[in-house]
Amino acid sequence: MSLAAAQKPTFNDAPQATHKALFDLSNANLSMADASPVDILLKALNASKQPIISTSFSAYSAVLLHMVQSVRPGTPVVWCDSGFNTAATYRFVDQLTKDLNLNLKVFHPAISAAHLEARYKGIPEIGSAEHAEFTKIVKLEPFSRAFSELKPDLWINGIRREETEFRKSQDIFTWDAARATTKVAPCFHCTTMNLVDYLLEHNLPSEVEYHDPTKAAEHLECGLHT
């Protein structure tokens, strides 16, 4: 699968309707099933007035961030910093923000990591009511706040079909009813090796020490996309 395409979008000046998908998502999924991620981005961004891209700054995050910057530089990058990231991840954030000139928008929990550590005596046990509450505090509430402040009509995200059972039921283009936003996952059909190849081709860094305290394992969800 080729991850790149040559042309940049021509922007549509027509006003966008609220609480409505940017275009026919079913038709777009059919017509772009074999398209490159950059062509998928072009399709979505041509229709969008207020896009955002969310990122975790995990191992392959540089791929999609680089693509979006190549197509529409300055697109707001939403990062919900739980406060529980590794030192390597924080250094990675600084490096990518500088190297790619990201328009980074950081959203923090309303309660500090130190306070949460004291409250729960560490990170709560996976599957417990305390862990569900912890996840809401450090990830879901900051993300909801990001949407309230930025009011995007397009949410560019990095989910891929091969990652979890839930994601196999998703598609390239979907409608997030709770947030009234069109979602696009340009790398939905990409494999891990596709992403590795892109990193190598563009001399982009990876972050192998990333850890998400809201997820029990890589094959499970934290609630952001469910």
PyRosetta script that sets phi, psi and omega in degrees:
from pyrosetta import init, pose_from_sequence

init()
pose = pose_from_sequence("MSLAAAQKPTFNDAPQATHKALFDLSNANLSMADASPVDILLKALNASKQPIISTSFSAYSAVLLHMVQSVRPGTPVVWCDSGFNTAATYRFVDQLTKDLNLNLKVFHPAISAAHLEARYKGIPEIGSAEHAEFTKIVKLEPFSRAFSELKPDLWINGIRREETEFRKSQDIFTWDAARATTKVAPCFHCTTMNLVDYLLEHNLPSEVEYHDPTKAAEHLECGLHT")
pose.set_psi(1, 127.6)
pose.set_omega(1, 175.9)
pose.set_phi(2, -80.3)
pose.set_psi(2, 131.9)
pose.set_omega(2, -178.1)
pose.set_phi(3, -93.8)
pose.set_psi(3, -4.2)
pose.set_omega(3, -172.3)
pose.set_phi(4, -123.7)
pose.set_psi(4, 158.8)
pose.set_omega(4, 172.5)
pose.set_phi(5, -145.9)
pose.set_psi(5, 161.5)
pose.set_omega(5, -167.4)
pose.set_phi(6, -91.1)
pose.set_psi(6, -34.8)
pose.set_omega(6, -168.4)
pose.set_phi(7, -87.9)
pose.set_psi(7, 154.3)
pose.set_omega(7, 174.6)
pose.set_phi(8, -103.2)
pose.set_psi(8, 159.4)
pose.set_omega(8, -174.0)
pose.set_phi(9, -74.6)
pose.set_psi(9, 152.3)
pose.set_omega(9, 166.5)
pose.set_phi(10, -99.6)
pose.set_psi(10, 130.1)
pose.set_omega(10, -169.5)
pose.set_phi(11, -85.7)
pose.set_psi(11, 141.2)
pose.set_omega(11, -178.8)
pose.set_phi(12, -91.8)
pose.set_psi(12, 119.9)
pose.set_omega(12, -176.4)
pose.set_phi(13, -85.8)
pose.set_psi(13, -0.6)
pose.set_omega(13, -178.9)
pose.set_phi(14, -68.8)
pose.set_psi(14, 139.9)
pose.set_omega(14, 179.4)
pose.set_phi(15, -64.5)
pose.set_psi(15, 146.9)
pose.set_omega(15, -179.2)
pose.set_phi(16, -95.7)
pose.set_psi(16, 139.6)
pose.set_omega(16, 174.9)
pose.set_phi(17, -76.0)
pose.set_psi(17, 148.3)
pose.set_omega(17, 178.7)
pose.set_phi(18, -88.3)
pose.set_psi(18, 155.7)
pose.set_omega(18, 177.0)
pose.set_phi(19, 54.7)
pose.set_psi(19, 40.0)
pose.set_omega(19, 179.9)
pose.set_phi(20, -151.6)
pose.set_psi(20, 141.8)
pose.set_omega(20, 179.3)
pose.set_phi(21, -60.4)
pose.set_psi(21, 150.4)
pose.set_omega(21, -176.7)
pose.set_phi(22, -68.0)
pose.set_psi(22, -25.0)
pose.set_omega(22, 179.3)
pose.set_phi(23, -163.6)
pose.set_psi(23, 179.8)
pose.set_omega(23, -179.9)
pose.set_phi(24, -70.7)
pose.set_psi(24, 106.6)
pose.set_omega(24, -173.0)
pose.set_phi(25, -71.6)
pose.set_psi(25, -36.2)
pose.set_omega(25, 179.8)
pose.set_phi(26, -63.0)
pose.set_psi(26, -47.2)
pose.set_omega(26, 178.5)
pose.set_phi(27, -63.7)
pose.set_psi(27, -38.8)
pose.set_omega(27, 180.0)
pose.set_phi(28, -64.9)
pose.set_psi(28, -39.8)
pose.set_omega(28, 178.5)
pose.set_phi(29, -64.1)
pose.set_psi(29, -38.3)
pose.set_omega(29, 178.6)
pose.set_phi(30, -69.2)
pose.set_psi(30, -46.0)
pose.set_omega(30, -173.6)
pose.set_phi(31, -74.3)
pose.set_psi(31, -23.2)
pose.set_omega(31, -175.1)
pose.set_phi(32, -114.3)
pose.set_psi(32, 18.6)
pose.set_omega(32, -178.5)
pose.set_phi(33, -58.2)
pose.set_psi(33, -32.4)
pose.set_omega(33, -178.3)
pose.set_phi(34, -110.1)
pose.set_psi(34, 12.5)
pose.set_omega(34, -177.9)
pose.set_phi(35, -75.9)
pose.set_psi(35, 158.4)
pose.set_omega(35, 175.4)
pose.set_phi(36, -73.2)
pose.set_psi(36, 155.4)
pose.set_omega(36, 176.8)
pose.set_phi(37, -55.1)
pose.set_psi(37, -38.6)
pose.set_omega(37, -179.6)
pose.set_phi(38, -68.3)
pose.set_psi(38, -38.3)
pose.set_omega(38, 176.2)
pose.set_phi(39, -64.8)
pose.set_psi(39, -35.4)
pose.set_omega(39, 176.0)
pose.set_phi(40, -64.9)
pose.set_psi(40, -42.3)
pose.set_omega(40, 176.1)
pose.set_phi(41, -60.2)
pose.set_psi(41, -43.2)
pose.set_omega(41, 179.2)
pose.set_phi(42, -59.1)
pose.set_psi(42, -43.7)
pose.set_omega(42, 178.5)
pose.set_phi(43, -58.2)
pose.set_psi(43, -47.5)
pose.set_omega(43, -176.9)
pose.set_phi(44, -70.6)
pose.set_psi(44, -45.2)
pose.set_omega(44, -175.3)
pose.set_phi(45, -71.8)
pose.set_psi(45, -26.6)
pose.set_omega(45, 175.0)
pose.set_phi(46, -61.5)
pose.set_psi(46, -27.9)
pose.set_omega(46, -177.2)
pose.set_phi(47, -97.7)
pose.set_psi(47, -6.8)
pose.set_omega(47, -170.8)
pose.set_phi(48, -102.4)
pose.set_psi(48, 141.8)
pose.set_omega(48, 173.3)
pose.set_phi(49, -102.2)
pose.set_psi(49, -33.7)
pose.set_omega(49, -174.9)
pose.set_phi(50, -132.6)
pose.set_psi(50, 70.4)
pose.set_omega(50, 179.9)
pose.set_phi(51, -80.8)
pose.set_psi(51, 155.1)
pose.set_omega(51, 166.2)
pose.set_phi(52, -133.9)
pose.set_psi(52, 158.4)
pose.set_omega(52, 167.7)
pose.set_phi(53, -121.0)
pose.set_psi(53, 132.7)
pose.set_omega(53, 175.0)
pose.set_phi(54, -98.0)
pose.set_psi(54, 149.3)
pose.set_omega(54, 179.5)
pose.set_phi(55, -147.5)
pose.set_psi(55, 152.9)
pose.set_omega(55, 174.5)
pose.set_phi(56, -105.2)
pose.set_psi(56, -9.8)
pose.set_omega(56, -172.9)
pose.set_phi(57, 58.8)
pose.set_psi(57, 40.8)
pose.set_omega(57, 175.7)
pose.set_phi(58, -91.6)
pose.set_psi(58, -168.0)
pose.set_omega(58, -166.5)
pose.set_phi(59, -51.5)
pose.set_psi(59, -43.3)
pose.set_omega(59, -173.7)
pose.set_phi(60, -111.6)
pose.set_psi(60, 14.8)
pose.set_omega(60, -176.6)
pose.set_phi(61, -60.9)
pose.set_psi(61, -29.3)
pose.set_omega(61, -177.7)
pose.set_phi(62, -61.6)
pose.set_psi(62, -26.7)
pose.set_omega(62, -177.9)
pose.set_phi(63, -61.1)
pose.set_psi(63, -58.3)
pose.set_omega(63, -176.5)
pose.set_phi(64, -68.8)
pose.set_psi(64, -36.1)
pose.set_omega(64, 177.2)
pose.set_phi(65, -61.4)
pose.set_psi(65, -42.7)
pose.set_omega(65, 178.0)
pose.set_phi(66, -63.9)
pose.set_psi(66, -42.6)
pose.set_omega(66, 179.0)
pose.set_phi(67, -60.7)
pose.set_psi(67, -48.2)
pose.set_omega(67, -177.4)
pose.set_phi(68, -64.1)
pose.set_psi(68, -41.7)
pose.set_omega(68, 178.0)
pose.set_phi(69, -63.2)
pose.set_psi(69, -31.9)
pose.set_omega(69, 179.9)
pose.set_phi(70, -74.7)
pose.set_psi(70, -24.9)
pose.set_omega(70, -177.6)
pose.set_phi(71, -96.4)
pose.set_psi(71, -49.6)
pose.set_omega(71, 177.2)
pose.set_phi(72, -137.1)
pose.set_psi(72, 85.0)
pose.set_omega(72, -179.8)
pose.set_phi(73, -57.6)
pose.set_psi(73, 143.1)
pose.set_omega(73, 177.5)
pose.set_phi(74, 90.7)
pose.set_psi(74, -2.3)
pose.set_omega(74, 175.9)
pose.set_phi(75, -56.2)
pose.set_psi(75, 129.4)
pose.set_omega(75, -179.6)
pose.set_phi(76, -57.0)
pose.set_psi(76, 131.7)
pose.set_omega(76, 178.9)
pose.set_phi(77, -106.2)
pose.set_psi(77, 113.4)
pose.set_omega(77, -177.7)
pose.set_phi(78, -93.7)
pose.set_psi(78, 122.0)
pose.set_omega(78, 175.9)
pose.set_phi(79, -127.5)
pose.set_psi(79, 120.9)
pose.set_omega(79, 175.0)
pose.set_phi(80, -93.5)
pose.set_psi(80, 102.9)
pose.set_omega(80, -178.1)
pose.set_phi(81, -84.2)
pose.set_psi(81, 105.0)
pose.set_omega(81, -177.0)
pose.set_phi(82, -65.5)
pose.set_psi(82, -21.6)
pose.set_omega(82, -174.0)
pose.set_phi(83, 90.5)
pose.set_psi(83, -3.4)
pose.set_omega(83, -177.3)
pose.set_phi(84, -112.9)
pose.set_psi(84, 19.4)
pose.set_omega(84, 180.0)
pose.set_phi(85, -75.9)
pose.set_psi(85, 160.6)
pose.set_omega(85, 177.4)
pose.set_phi(86, -76.0)
pose.set_psi(86, 160.8)
pose.set_omega(86, 176.6)
pose.set_phi(87, -60.3)
pose.set_psi(87, -36.1)
pose.set_omega(87, 178.9)
pose.set_phi(88, -63.2)
pose.set_psi(88, -38.4)
pose.set_omega(88, 179.2)
pose.set_phi(89, -65.8)
pose.set_psi(89, -42.5)
pose.set_omega(89, 179.6)
pose.set_phi(90, -64.2)
pose.set_psi(90, -37.7)
pose.set_omega(90, 175.7)
pose.set_phi(91, -66.6)
pose.set_psi(91, -37.4)
pose.set_omega(91, 177.8)
pose.set_phi(92, -63.1)
pose.set_psi(92, -42.0)
pose.set_omega(92, 176.9)
pose.set_phi(93, -57.7)
pose.set_psi(93, -48.8)
pose.set_omega(93, -179.4)
pose.set_phi(94, -62.2)
pose.set_psi(94, -41.6)
pose.set_omega(94, -178.3)
pose.set_phi(95, -64.7)
pose.set_psi(95, -50.2)
pose.set_omega(95, -177.9)
pose.set_phi(96, -66.5)
pose.set_psi(96, -39.3)
pose.set_omega(96, 179.0)
pose.set_phi(97, -58.8)
pose.set_psi(97, -41.5)
pose.set_omega(97, 179.0)
pose.set_phi(98, -73.1)
pose.set_psi(98, -50.0)
pose.set_omega(98, -174.2)
pose.set_phi(99, -65.2)
pose.set_psi(99, -37.5)
pose.set_omega(99, -177.5)
pose.set_phi(100, -99.7)
pose.set_psi(100, -1.1)
pose.set_omega(100, -179.7)
pose.set_phi(101, 55.3)
pose.set_psi(101, 51.9)
pose.set_omega(101, -175.7)
pose.set_phi(102, -74.3)
pose.set_psi(102, 144.3)
pose.set_omega(102, 172.1)
pose.set_phi(103, -90.0)
pose.set_psi(103, 74.6)
pose.set_omega(103, -169.8)
pose.set_phi(104, -80.4)
pose.set_psi(104, 129.7)
pose.set_omega(104, 176.0)
pose.set_phi(105, -117.7)
pose.set_psi(105, 109.3)
pose.set_omega(105, -175.4)
pose.set_phi(106, -98.1)
pose.set_psi(106, 131.3)
pose.set_omega(106, 177.8)
pose.set_phi(107, -120.8)
pose.set_psi(107, 124.1)
pose.set_omega(107, -177.3)
pose.set_phi(108, -105.6)
pose.set_psi(108, 155.4)
pose.set_omega(108, 171.9)
pose.set_phi(109, -61.5)
pose.set_psi(109, 155.3)
pose.set_omega(109, 178.4)
pose.set_phi(110, -72.4)
pose.set_psi(110, -16.5)
pose.set_omega(110, 179.4)
pose.set_phi(111, -117.5)
pose.set_psi(111, 134.9)
pose.set_omega(111, -175.3)
pose.set_phi(112, -69.3)
pose.set_psi(112, 160.0)
pose.set_omega(112, 177.7)
pose.set_phi(113, -61.6)
pose.set_psi(113, -40.1)
pose.set_omega(113, 179.8)
pose.set_phi(114, -62.4)
pose.set_psi(114, -40.9)
pose.set_omega(114, 178.6)
pose.set_phi(115, -64.3)
pose.set_psi(115, -42.8)
pose.set_omega(115, -179.7)
pose.set_phi(116, -67.2)
pose.set_psi(116, -39.3)
pose.set_omega(116, 176.6)
pose.set_phi(117, -58.5)
pose.set_psi(117, -42.4)
pose.set_omega(117, 179.8)
pose.set_phi(118, -69.1)
pose.set_psi(118, -41.4)
pose.set_omega(118, -177.6)
pose.set_phi(119, -63.3)
pose.set_psi(119, -46.4)
pose.set_omega(119, -174.0)
pose.set_phi(120, -99.9)
pose.set_psi(120, 0.4)
pose.set_omega(120, -176.1)
pose.set_phi(121, 57.4)
pose.set_psi(121, 49.3)
pose.set_omega(121, -175.6)
pose.set_phi(122, 107.2)
pose.set_psi(122, -167.7)
pose.set_omega(122, 177.4)
pose.set_phi(123, -79.5)
pose.set_psi(123, 128.9)
pose.set_omega(123, -176.5)
pose.set_phi(124, -60.6)
pose.set_psi(124, 157.4)
pose.set_omega(124, -179.6)
pose.set_phi(125, -64.6)
pose.set_psi(125, 135.0)
pose.set_omega(125, 178.0)
pose.set_phi(126, -57.5)
pose.set_psi(126, 134.3)
pose.set_omega(126, 178.3)
pose.set_phi(127, 91.9)
pose.set_psi(127, -9.5)
pose.set_omega(127, -179.6)
pose.set_phi(128, -85.8)
pose.set_psi(128, 161.0)
pose.set_omega(128, 176.2)
pose.set_phi(129, -62.3)
pose.set_psi(129, -33.9)
pose.set_omega(129, 178.9)
pose.set_phi(130, -65.3)
pose.set_psi(130, -37.5)
pose.set_omega(130, 179.6)
pose.set_phi(131, -68.8)
pose.set_psi(131, -37.7)
pose.set_omega(131, 177.0)
pose.set_phi(132, -62.3)
pose.set_psi(132, -42.1)
pose.set_omega(132, 177.9)
pose.set_phi(133, -65.4)
pose.set_psi(133, -42.9)
pose.set_omega(133, 177.7)
pose.set_phi(134, -57.2)
pose.set_psi(134, -45.2)
pose.set_omega(134, -179.8)
pose.set_phi(135, -62.1)
pose.set_psi(135, -41.5)
pose.set_omega(135, 177.3)
pose.set_phi(136, -61.5)
pose.set_psi(136, -41.8)
pose.set_omega(136, -176.0)
pose.set_phi(137, -69.0)
pose.set_psi(137, -46.7)
pose.set_omega(137, -171.0)
pose.set_phi(138, -89.8)
pose.set_psi(138, -17.7)
pose.set_omega(138, -177.0)
pose.set_phi(139, -129.2)
pose.set_psi(139, -54.3)
pose.set_omega(139, -170.8)
pose.set_phi(140, -69.6)
pose.set_psi(140, -42.5)
pose.set_omega(140, 179.2)
pose.set_phi(141, -67.5)
pose.set_psi(141, -45.5)
pose.set_omega(141, 176.6)
pose.set_phi(142, -60.2)
pose.set_psi(142, -36.0)
pose.set_omega(142, 179.7)
pose.set_phi(143, -68.5)
pose.set_psi(143, -40.9)
pose.set_omega(143, 176.0)
pose.set_phi(144, -61.6)
pose.set_psi(144, -38.2)
pose.set_omega(144, 177.9)
pose.set_phi(145, -64.7)
pose.set_psi(145, -37.6)
pose.set_omega(145, 177.3)
pose.set_phi(146, -61.2)
pose.set_psi(146, -44.0)
pose.set_omega(146, 178.9)
pose.set_phi(147, -65.6)
pose.set_psi(147, -39.7)
pose.set_omega(147, 179.5)
pose.set_phi(148, -63.6)
pose.set_psi(148, -38.0)
pose.set_omega(148, -177.8)
pose.set_phi(149, -79.3)
pose.set_psi(149, -41.9)
pose.set_omega(149, -173.4)
pose.set_phi(150, -91.4)
pose.set_psi(150, -23.5)
pose.set_omega(150, 177.1)
pose.set_phi(151, 49.7)
pose.set_psi(151, 56.9)
pose.set_omega(151, -178.3)
pose.set_phi(152, -73.7)
pose.set_psi(152, 148.8)
pose.set_omega(152, 170.1)
pose.set_phi(153, -99.5)
pose.set_psi(153, -7.7)
pose.set_omega(153, 178.5)
pose.set_phi(154, -141.9)
pose.set_psi(154, 130.5)
pose.set_omega(154, 177.2)
pose.set_phi(155, -114.3)
pose.set_psi(155, 107.3)
pose.set_omega(155, 176.5)
pose.set_phi(156, -87.7)
pose.set_psi(156, 125.3)
pose.set_omega(156, -177.3)
pose.set_phi(157, -136.9)
pose.set_psi(157, 166.2)
pose.set_omega(157, -171.3)
pose.set_phi(158, -104.3)
pose.set_psi(158, 19.8)
pose.set_omega(158, -178.6)
pose.set_phi(159, -66.0)
pose.set_psi(159, 148.5)
pose.set_omega(159, 178.6)
pose.set_phi(160, -131.2)
pose.set_psi(160, 146.1)
pose.set_omega(160, -175.5)
pose.set_phi(161, -56.9)
pose.set_psi(161, -38.8)
pose.set_omega(161, -173.4)
pose.set_phi(162, -75.9)
pose.set_psi(162, -7.0)
pose.set_omega(162, -170.7)
pose.set_phi(163, -75.2)
pose.set_psi(163, -47.4)
pose.set_omega(163, -176.4)
pose.set_phi(164, -142.0)
pose.set_psi(164, 163.6)
pose.set_omega(164, 177.0)
pose.set_phi(165, -62.2)
pose.set_psi(165, -41.1)
pose.set_omega(165, 179.6)
pose.set_phi(166, -60.4)
pose.set_psi(166, -42.5)
pose.set_omega(166, -175.3)
pose.set_phi(167, -68.5)
pose.set_psi(167, -21.3)
pose.set_omega(167, 174.7)
pose.set_phi(168, -64.7)
pose.set_psi(168, -21.6)
pose.set_omega(168, 179.9)
pose.set_phi(169, -89.0)
pose.set_psi(169, -3.6)
pose.set_omega(169, -178.4)
pose.set_phi(170, -93.1)
pose.set_psi(170, -167.0)
pose.set_omega(170, 179.6)
pose.set_phi(171, -153.7)
pose.set_psi(171, -179.0)
pose.set_omega(171, -179.7)
pose.set_phi(172, -61.6)
pose.set_psi(172, -51.8)
pose.set_omega(172, 180.0)
pose.set_phi(173, -111.1)
pose.set_psi(173, 128.9)
pose.set_omega(173, 176.4)
pose.set_phi(174, -140.4)
pose.set_psi(174, 167.6)
pose.set_omega(174, 178.1)
pose.set_phi(175, -111.5)
pose.set_psi(175, 122.6)
pose.set_omega(175, 176.5)
pose.set_phi(176, -92.0)
pose.set_psi(176, 97.3)
pose.set_omega(176, -174.8)
pose.set_phi(177, -65.7)
pose.set_psi(177, -37.9)
pose.set_omega(177, -177.5)
pose.set_phi(178, -63.6)
pose.set_psi(178, -34.8)
pose.set_omega(178, -178.3)
pose.set_phi(179, -105.2)
pose.set_psi(179, 1.1)
pose.set_omega(179, 178.8)
pose.set_phi(180, 50.9)
pose.set_psi(180, 50.7)
pose.set_omega(180, -173.6)
pose.set_phi(181, -140.1)
pose.set_psi(181, 139.7)
pose.set_omega(181, 171.6)
pose.set_phi(182, -74.1)
pose.set_psi(182, 133.6)
pose.set_omega(182, 177.9)
pose.set_phi(183, -109.7)
pose.set_psi(183, 142.1)
pose.set_omega(183, 173.4)
pose.set_phi(184, -134.0)
pose.set_psi(184, 133.0)
pose.set_omega(184, 176.9)
pose.set_phi(185, -117.7)
pose.set_psi(185, 87.4)
pose.set_omega(185, -173.8)
pose.set_phi(186, -59.4)
pose.set_psi(186, -29.6)
pose.set_omega(186, -177.7)
pose.set_phi(187, -99.4)
pose.set_psi(187, 21.4)
pose.set_omega(187, -172.7)
pose.set_phi(188, -53.5)
pose.set_psi(188, -42.4)
pose.set_omega(188, -176.8)
pose.set_phi(189, -95.4)
pose.set_psi(189, 6.6)
pose.set_omega(189, -180.0)
pose.set_phi(190, -76.9)
pose.set_psi(190, 148.9)
pose.set_omega(190, 172.3)
pose.set_phi(191, -93.8)
pose.set_psi(191, 168.3)
pose.set_omega(191, 176.3)
pose.set_phi(192, -59.3)
pose.set_psi(192, -39.0)
pose.set_omega(192, -179.9)
pose.set_phi(193, -65.8)
pose.set_psi(193, -33.7)
pose.set_omega(193, 173.8)
pose.set_phi(194, -57.8)
pose.set_psi(194, -43.2)
pose.set_omega(194, -178.9)
pose.set_phi(195, -69.2)
pose.set_psi(195, -41.2)
pose.set_omega(195, 177.4)
pose.set_phi(196, -60.1)
pose.set_psi(196, -43.9)
pose.set_omega(196, 179.4)
pose.set_phi(197, -60.7)
pose.set_psi(197, -40.1)
pose.set_omega(197, 179.2)
pose.set_phi(198, -65.3)
pose.set_psi(198, -43.4)
pose.set_omega(198, 177.9)
pose.set_phi(199, -57.6)
pose.set_psi(199, -45.6)
pose.set_omega(199, -178.6)
pose.set_phi(200, -67.0)
pose.set_psi(200, -42.7)
pose.set_omega(200, -178.3)
pose.set_phi(201, -61.0)
pose.set_psi(201, -37.5)
pose.set_omega(201, -175.3)
pose.set_phi(202, -105.0)
pose.set_psi(202, 9.8)
pose.set_omega(202, 177.1)
pose.set_phi(203, 54.3)
pose.set_psi(203, 49.6)
pose.set_omega(203, -178.8)
pose.set_phi(204, -102.1)
pose.set_psi(204, 148.2)
pose.set_omega(204, -178.9)
pose.set_phi(205, -81.9)
pose.set_psi(205, 162.8)
pose.set_omega(205, 174.4)
pose.set_phi(206, -124.5)
pose.set_psi(206, 164.5)
pose.set_omega(206, -179.3)
pose.set_phi(207, -131.4)
pose.set_psi(207, 102.2)
pose.set_omega(207, -171.8)
pose.set_phi(208, -90.6)
pose.set_psi(208, -8.7)
pose.set_omega(208, -178.8)
pose.set_phi(209, -97.9)
pose.set_psi(209, 12.0)
pose.set_omega(209, -179.8)
pose.set_phi(210, -61.3)
pose.set_psi(210, 139.4)
pose.set_omega(210, 176.5)
pose.set_phi(211, -142.4)
pose.set_psi(211, 130.1)
pose.set_omega(211, 178.5)
pose.set_phi(212, -107.3)
pose.set_psi(212, 109.8)
pose.set_omega(212, -176.9)
pose.set_phi(213, -70.4)
pose.set_psi(213, -9.6)
pose.set_omega(213, -179.3)
pose.set_phi(214, -90.8)
pose.set_psi(214, -7.4)
pose.set_omega(214, -178.1)
pose.set_phi(215, -113.5)
pose.set_psi(215, 133.9)
pose.set_omega(215, 179.4)
pose.set_phi(216, -73.1)
pose.set_psi(216, -34.2)
pose.set_omega(216, -179.1)
pose.set_phi(217, -159.2)
pose.set_psi(217, 164.1)
pose.set_omega(217, -176.9)
pose.set_phi(218, -62.2)
pose.set_psi(218, -27.5)
pose.set_omega(218, -176.3)
pose.set_phi(219, -86.3)
pose.set_psi(219, 2.6)
pose.set_omega(219, -179.9)
pose.set_phi(220, -109.3)
pose.set_psi(220, 166.1)
pose.set_omega(220, -178.8)
pose.set_phi(221, -104.2)
pose.set_psi(221, 156.5)
pose.set_omega(221, 177.1)
pose.set_phi(222, -101.6)
pose.set_psi(222, -7.6)
pose.set_omega(222, 179.4)
pose.set_phi(223, 108.8)
pose.set_psi(223, -9.4)
pose.set_omega(223, -177.6)
pose.set_phi(224, -68.2)
pose.set_psi(224, -34.6)
pose.set_omega(224, -174.8)
pose.set_phi(225, -108.1)
pose.set_psi(225, 1.0)
pose.set_omega(225, -177.6)
pose.set_phi(226, -106.0)
pose.dump_pdb("model.pdb")
